Amino acid sequence: MPPLLLRAIVAALPLVSADALAEPHMMGLGGQTCGAWTANPPATSGVGAFYQQWVLGFLSGVSFADPDHDPLNDSDGAAITTWLNDYCQQNPAARLVDATTAFVRAHQPTKN
């Protein structure tokens, strides 16, 4: 690597926050904001239906990867949508993946 390029990279590192480095990679609609979710309700917007499908796919993936922690247990699409609506109205700058992850955490099975 040319020394000048290496110095430029090292000089730029302090400009990147630790939170940004810790964020997982996100592809697809999960990177959209809660504000986009709220502005495009799944019941009335084609784009909103895509957001809803992304959420349901993410939750299905969590369930598939860890059947003992099934966030879909005792939930249906309408209940999940209502929960996300409430979360996103309170957190419009959050990403859709953050809202969905919050749903997963809020729906962890109780430990006996």
Secondary structure, 3 states (H helix, E strand, C coil): CCHHHHHHHHHHHHHCCHHHHHCCCCCHHHHCEHHHHHHCCCCCCHHHHHHHHHHHHHHHHHHHHCCCCCCCCCCCHHHHHHHHHHHHHHCCCCEHHHHHHHHHHHCCCCCC
